[in-house]
Amino acid sequence: MSNIILLNKPYHVLSQFSESGEKTTLASFIKTPGFYPAGRLDFDSEGLMILTDDGALQHHLAHPQFKMEKTYWAQVEGMVSDVAIEQLAKGVVLKDGLTRPAQARVIDPPHVWERRPPIRERKDIPTTWIELKITEGKNRQVRRMTAAVGHPTLRLIRYAIGAWTTEGLAPGEQRHMEANITIPSKNKQRPLKNQRSTAAKTGGKASTRKPTKGSKLLKTKR
């Protein structure tokens, strides 16, 4: 089995290890050597990230061809209509193409941690929480989807990737475990990538983080 780390990435943390100005990176939370992100999560989004020490699993989790379902909770501006939900579910036309069909629904405000700083709410405009389940990963996709149907996203949390969730994890906390996933044989020899697209977008350099002796495994906080 492959080893993974589930991390509840806080708001305003880059999903990379390499430094980028004064912005906080994964290096502030992940001290176990040899683990790198399977996919990314935007700087201004919160929630679940998976890191692994297995290149084949990293590719399997991150590549859209495997259609790993991701669940997002978005607090959006305005009262969301059934028509808007139907549009999100059928697919929304973005600049880079039509999004795949998704699962979309209005939900009650979830019991989640407070964001620091909090969102800027306008007294005259209500907000709505929606749940979106998507199987692709276009750049800032959920934010662009909700904006396309007239409801800009104010806060975005990735709650789940497949069956893994942020349940029981406060922002910045992590859980170490094994992943029992069958990897297609043609992908089993893929090397582990330590450079994410986020680095290029933020002007950061590719990570040169190497395993070091004496590193300690962070204990999961419950």
MARNUFI-225255 format. One record per residue (C-alpha): residue number from 1; residue in three letters; x, y, z. Coordinates in steps of 0.05 Angstrom, whole numbers. Layout:
N
PT, NUM, ALA, X, Y, Z
...
***
This chain:
222
PT, 1, MET, 0, 0, 0
PT, 2, SER, 21, 72, -12
PT, 3, ASN, 30, 123, 44
PT, 4, ILE, -10, 187, 44
PT, 5, ILE, -20, 249, 86
PT, 6, LEU, -87, 283, 90
PT, 7, LEU, -78, 357, 104
PT, 8, ASN, -131, 409, 119
PT, 9, LYS, -98, 467, 83
PT, 10, PRO, -113, 533, 116
PT, 11, TYR, -134, 596, 78
PT, 12, HIS, -76, 635, 47
PT, 13, VAL, -27, 577, 44
PT, 14, LEU, 7, 559, -22
PT, 15, SER, 1, 486, -42
PT, 16, GLN, 76, 479, -54
PT, 17, PHE, 140, 472, -13
PT, 18, SER, 183, 522, -49
PT, 19, GLU, 185, 592, -21
PT, 20, SER, 148, 649, -55
PT, 21, GLY, 160, 716, -22
PT, 22, GLU, 130, 719, 47
PT, 23, LYS, 71, 672, 33
PT, 24, THR, 62, 611, 77
PT, 25, THR, 75, 544, 42
PT, 26, LEU, 65, 470, 57
PT, 27, ALA, 134, 469, 89
PT, 28, SER, 103, 502, 151
PT, 29, PHE, 59, 441, 162
PT, 30, ILE, 89, 379, 129
PT, 31, LYS, 155, 359, 161
PT, 32, THR, 157, 286, 138
PT, 33, PRO, 208, 281, 81
PT, 34, GLY, 192, 252, 13
PT, 35, PHE, 118, 271, 9
PT, 36, TYR, 91, 316, -45
PT, 37, PRO, 21, 341, -65
PT, 38, ALA, -25, 300, -110
PT, 39, GLY, -56, 361, -143
PT, 40, ARG, -63, 431, -116
PT, 41, LEU, -111, 476, -80
PT, 42, ASP, -113, 551, -93
PT, 43, PHE, -80, 600, -45
PT, 44, ASP, -148, 630, -25
PT, 45, SER, -184, 563, -18
PT, 46, GLU, -185, 517, 43
PT, 47, GLY, -193, 444, 56
PT, 48, LEU, -167, 376, 36
PT, 49, MET, -101, 363, 3
PT, 50, ILE, -69, 294, -5
PT, 51, LEU, 6, 285, -5
PT, 52, THR, 41, 219, -21
PT, 53, ASP, 109, 188, -28
PT, 54, ASP, 86, 146, -87
PT, 55, GLY, 93, 174, -158
PT, 56, ALA, 41, 127, -188
PT, 57, LEU, -11, 145, -136
PT, 58, GLN, 5, 219, -143
PT, 59, HIS, -10, 215, -217
PT, 60, HIS, -73, 174, -206
PT, 61, LEU, -101, 223, -156
PT, 62, ALA, -83, 286, -194
PT, 63, HIS, -95, 269, -267
PT, 64, PRO, -166, 285, -293
PT, 65, GLN, -168, 222, -337
PT, 66, PHE, -181, 181, -274
PT, 67, LYS, -241, 224, -255
PT, 68, MET, -228, 224, -180
PT, 69, GLU, -289, 259, -152
PT, 70, LYS, -276, 322, -110
PT, 71, THR, -328, 352, -64
PT, 72, TYR, -329, 427, -53
PT, 73, TRP, -370, 471, -6
PT, 74, ALA, -377, 541, -33
PT, 75, GLN, -408, 601, 3
PT, 76, VAL, -433, 644, -54
PT, 77, GLU, -465, 712, -60
PT, 78, GLY, -540, 716, -67
PT, 79, MET, -598, 667, -64
PT, 80, VAL, -584, 609, -111
PT, 81, SER, -643, 587, -154
PT, 82, ASP, -660, 519, -180
PT, 83, VAL, -643, 544, -249
PT, 84, ALA, -572, 561, -228
PT, 85, ILE, -564, 493, -195
PT, 86, GLU, -587, 459, -259
PT, 87, GLN, -537, 499, -299
PT, 88, LEU, -480, 479, -254
PT, 89, ALA, -502, 406, -258
PT, 90, LYS, -507, 404, -334
PT, 91, GLY, -442, 441, -346
PT, 92, VAL, -421, 513, -352
PT, 93, VAL, -386, 545, -412
PT, 94, LEU, -319, 575, -389
PT, 95, LYS, -264, 607, -431
PT, 96, ASP, -228, 540, -433
PT, 97, GLY, -289, 500, -451
PT, 98, LEU, -352, 467, -424
PT, 99, THR, -346, 436, -355
PT, 100, ARG, -364, 364, -345
PT, 101, PRO, -432, 348, -315
PT, 102, ALA, -429, 356, -239
PT, 103, GLN, -470, 342, -178
PT, 104, ALA, -496, 408, -149
PT, 105, ARG, -544, 425, -93
PT, 106, VAL, -559, 478, -41
PT, 107, ILE, -538, 457, 30
PT, 108, ASP, -547, 484, 100
PT, 109, PRO, -487, 523, 126
PT, 110, PRO, -437, 468, 144
PT, 111, HIS, -407, 462, 213
PT, 112, VAL, -337, 484, 196
PT, 113, TRP, -281, 525, 227
PT, 114, GLU, -281, 600, 224
PT, 115, ARG, -240, 631, 169
PT, 116, ARG, -187, 681, 188
PT, 117, PRO, -197, 734, 163
PT, 118, PRO, -272, 724, 154
PT, 119, ILE, -306, 737, 87
PT, 120, ARG, -331, 806, 72
PT, 121, GLU, -407, 802, 75
PT, 122, ARG, -453, 857, 50
PT, 123, LYS, -513, 868, 95
PT, 124, ASP, -561, 877, 36
PT, 125, ILE, -540, 814, 0
PT, 126, PRO, -552, 745, 30
PT, 127, THR, -505, 686, 19
PT, 128, THR, -519, 613, 3
PT, 129, TRP, -478, 549, 13
PT, 130, ILE, -476, 500, -45
PT, 131, GLU, -443, 433, -53
PT, 132, LEU, -408, 416, -118
PT, 133, LYS, -379, 348, -137
PT, 134, ILE, -334, 351, -198
PT, 135, THR, -287, 303, -233
PT, 136, GLU, -240, 351, -267
PT, 137, GLY, -192, 406, -245
PT, 138, LYS, -192, 467, -289
PT, 139, ASN, -157, 527, -259
PT, 140, ARG, -202, 559, -206
PT, 141, GLN, -259, 519, -235
PT, 142, VAL, -310, 523, -179
PT, 143, ARG, -302, 598, -172
PT, 144, ARG, -310, 608, -246
PT, 145, MET, -370, 562, -249
PT, 146, THR, -409, 598, -194
PT, 147, ALA, -391, 666, -224
PT, 148, ALA, -416, 643, -292
PT, 149, VAL, -486, 630, -263
PT, 150, GLY, -487, 697, -226
PT, 151, HIS, -463, 677, -157
PT, 152, PRO, -390, 696, -141
PT, 153, THR, -356, 651, -91
PT, 154, LEU, -339, 684, -25
PT, 155, ARG, -309, 623, 10
PT, 156, LEU, -288, 556, -18
PT, 157, ILE, -273, 492, 20
PT, 158, ARG, -253, 426, -11
PT, 159, TYR, -286, 376, 36
PT, 160, ALA, -269, 311, 1
PT, 161, ILE, -227, 276, -51
PT, 162, GLY, -259, 209, -66
PT, 163, ALA, -275, 178, 2
PT, 164, TRP, -223, 219, 40
PT, 165, THR, -249, 280, 77
PT, 166, THR, -229, 335, 125
PT, 167, GLU, -272, 304, 179
PT, 168, GLY, -237, 312, 246
PT, 169, LEU, -182, 356, 219
PT, 170, ALA, -176, 429, 240
PT, 171, PRO, -139, 477, 193
PT, 172, GLY, -66, 458, 190
PT, 173, GLU, -76, 389, 220
PT, 174, GLN, -58, 325, 183
PT, 175, ARG, -71, 250, 185
PT, 176, HIS, -21, 197, 163
PT, 177, MET, -50, 133, 133
PT, 178, GLU, -44, 81, 78
PT, 179, ALA, -82, 84, 13
PT, 180, ASN, -111, 20, -14
PT, 181, ILE, -120, 38, -88
PT, 182, THR, -108, -5, -149
PT, 183, ILE, -62, 32, -197
PT, 184, PRO, -62, 15, -271
PT, 185, SER, 1, -25, -286
PT, 186, LYS, 25, 24, -340
PT, 187, ASN, 29, 79, -288
PT, 188, LYS, 64, 41, -232
PT, 189, GLN, 134, 65, -250
PT, 190, ARG, 118, 139, -252
PT, 191, PRO, 169, 181, -214
PT, 192, LEU, 145, 225, -157
PT, 193, LYS, 138, 298, -179
PT, 194, ASN, 158, 353, -131
PT, 195, GLN, 144, 412, -176
PT, 196, ARG, 72, 436, -180
PT, 197, SER, 40, 484, -228
PT, 198, THR, 28, 531, -170
PT, 199, ALA, 102, 547, -168
PT, 200, ALA, 102, 574, -238
PT, 201, LYS, 40, 616, -227
PT, 202, THR, 67, 648, -164
PT, 203, GLY, 138, 658, -189
PT, 204, GLY, 164, 606, -141
PT, 205, LYS, 219, 557, -159
PT, 206, ALA, 213, 482, -164
PT, 207, SER, 219, 448, -97
PT, 208, THR, 287, 420, -81
PT, 209, ARG, 264, 391, -15
PT, 210, LYS, 301, 326, 0
PT, 211, PRO, 292, 274, 54
PT, 212, THR, 334, 288, 115
PT, 213, LYS, 357, 243, 171
PT, 214, GLY, 324, 250, 238
PT, 215, SER, 259, 278, 212
PT, 216, LYS, 201, 262, 258
PT, 217, LEU, 131, 242, 239
PT, 218, LEU, 81, 294, 260
PT, 219, LYS, 27, 266, 304
PT, 220, THR, -45, 274, 283
PT, 221, LYS, -83, 322, 327
PT, 222, ARG, -152, 299, 343
***
